[in-house]
Amino acid sequence: MISVADLLVNNRIPGNYFATDAYVRGDLELGVLENRQGDRLIALPSTLIQGIYSGLEKETGQASRLVLFNCGRWWGKNFYSRFTEAITDYYGTSLSEMPMVEFMQTLQQCWITHGWGKIDIDQTYQPRGFLVMKTWNSPFARLAPQSGQPSCHLEAGILSAFFSQMTGRELHCLQTTCESMGADCNQFVIGLAKRLEPAETMVTNLDHDAIMQQLCS
């Protein structure tokens, strides 16, 4: 909440920190991309993402899913640290004190600006101990090989680590729908690993609603 007293001291009303035009800065001659803090950004070409998928599949087989998830966990921990640092410095408030609406607007813009598609939260099952995150236009789903199973293991790892750091509890993340399988969005269920464990075998033969009914029963 911005007070009148704050405006008398600082007459700037902060916009969304991750607004693309303000956040991404580049030098075409040097081929450098940076964020507004001067930290380097990298662009991942589609051929590299496809190469990561095929290389891991060839080298590790079924274990490639776990490798990608763990990479996402590592990425998610670092992402959370950078995200909270930027939010605290820019808005003058900690993430824990930020209203949920403002938090989601900031996270949504961050997701778009980094080229990960769109993201939203479904709090329908929050009273039962689960959060559902939805993403659209995911490059990780679009470029994944057809396997008959959800393929956004990297994103699942990111979300698992991000919300574990945010809540101070060790949370797991399970993808239940995937654009690579023809779904209109990717859906991820976040909760305690022990409670999500029964759903690991459901994702190939039950839809999202049926899985949630089973988890909440």
N, C-alpha and C positions, 0 to 999 in steps of 0.2 A: 504494500500500500504506500503510495507517494503522498506525503503530507505537504501542506502549504509552507511549513517551516523549512522543509527540505528544498522547496523551489526557490525560496528567498536566498538560500545559500548557493544552490546550484540550479540555474534556470533551464537545465536540459532534462527533458523527459525521455528516458532511455527507450529506444525501440527494441526490436528483437535482435539480440546480439548476433544470431546466426543468419541474418538476412543476407542472401547470396551476394548482392552487389557490394555490401560493406565488408563481408567476411572474407571472401576470396579475392586475393590480389595476385597478379601475375606479371612477369616480364617475358614477353614473347621472344625477344632477342636472346635472352639467357636460358629460356625454357624452364623458368622457375615459377612454382606456385607456392604462395604463402597465405596464412590466415592473417587476421587483423593484428595479431600479436607478433607477427614476424616468424612464426614457426612454419617449417616446411610442410607442404602437402604433396601427396603423390597421386597421380592418375593411373588407375589400373585398366589397361586395355582389355577388351573382351577376350582376345587371344590368350592373355596371361591367365585370366580366371579359368578359361577352358583347359589350359595347360596344367594348372594346379589340380583340377579335378581329375584329368586323365592320368597325370603323373602319380598322384596319390593312389588312384585305383589300381594302377599297374604295380606299384611298389608295395602297397599295404592291403589291397583287397577290401574286404568288409571293414577292416579297421580304419579305413579312410574317414568314415563318419566320426569316429572318436577323435581322430587326429584333428579334423576340422573343428569339432566342438571345443576341444582343449585350446586350439589356437584362438577361437572366439572368446573363450574364457580369459585368456591372457590379454587379448585386445580389449575386451570389455572392462577389465580392471583399470587399464590405462586410460581408456575412453572416459570412464566415470571420474577419474582424478582430474583430467583436463576439463571435463564438462563442469564439475563443481567449482573448480578454481576460476574458470571464466565467468560463471554465473555470480559467484560471490564478489569478484572484483567489479563486474559491470553493473550489477543491480544493487550492490551493497547489502545483500541479504544471503543467508545460507540456504541451501537447497531444502533443508528440513522446515524452514519458515516460509517457503514460497507456497502460495495457494496452488492447489492441484491444477486448476485451469491454466494458470500462467506456466507452471512446470511443463504441462503437456504441449502448450503452444510453442515453448522454447525447444522441447525435444523434437517436435514435429518439424520445425524449421531446420534444426540441426540435421535431422535425418535426410531431408530433401537436399540441403546444401552439400552434404557429403556424397550425394549421388546414390543413396541407398533406396530410393523410392519414397513412399509415404508410410507413415505409421500412426496408429491410434490405439487407444486403450479401451477395453470392455471390462467394466467393473461389476458386471452382473453376478459373477460368482465370488466376489471379494468376501462377502459374509461367510462363505464356506471355505475360505482359505486359499482361493486361487485367483490369479489375475490372468486375463487373456489379452495378449497383444496381437494386433492385426497389422500386416504390412501389404503394400501393393507395389507392383512394378519393381520387384526385387531383381537386381542383376544376378544375384547368386541363384535364384530360381530359374531365371530366363536362360542362363548359360549352363545349367546343370545337365548332365547326361540323364536320359530316361532310365529310371530304375524301378518304377512302380512304388516308390516310397518317398516321403517328404525329403527334400534335399538341402534345405537351408540350415545345415548343421553349424556353419560359422555364425550365422545370426542368432541361432538358439544359444550358442555359447556366450555371445556378446550380451544378450538379454539376461541370461542366468547370472553372469558376473555383475552386470550393472545393478540389477535389483537386489542381489546379495549384498553388495556394498551399500546400497541405499537404505536397506532395512536392517542391516547388521545381523542377518541370519543367512545360513548357507542354503540357497535355493537352487532348484533344478529347473530346466526349461525343456518342454517337449512340444515338438511341432505336430499339429494334428491335420492341417490342410496345407496344400502346396500348389502354387501356380504351375509348377512343372508337371503336375498331375491333372491339370485342367480346372483347378479351383479358381474362383474369382479373386481370392486373396490368400495370403499365408497367415495361419493362426498358430499362436504359440501359447501354451499354458504354463504358467509359472507358479511353482509351489514347492513344498518340502519334497525332497527326493523320495522318501518312503511312501508318501501319499500318491506320487505320480507313477511309481513303479508299475502298478497293475496296468496302466494305460500303454506301456511300451509295446505290448503285443496287439493292441487294439487298432493302431493307426492304419493298418493295411486292410481291415475289414469292417470298420465302423466309421460313421461320419462324426463330425465334431460334436454335434448336439448329443449323440448317443454316448460318446466318450465322456462328456461332461456329466451326463446323467449317472453313468457308472461310477465316476469318481466321487460324486456328491451323495450317492445312495448310502 
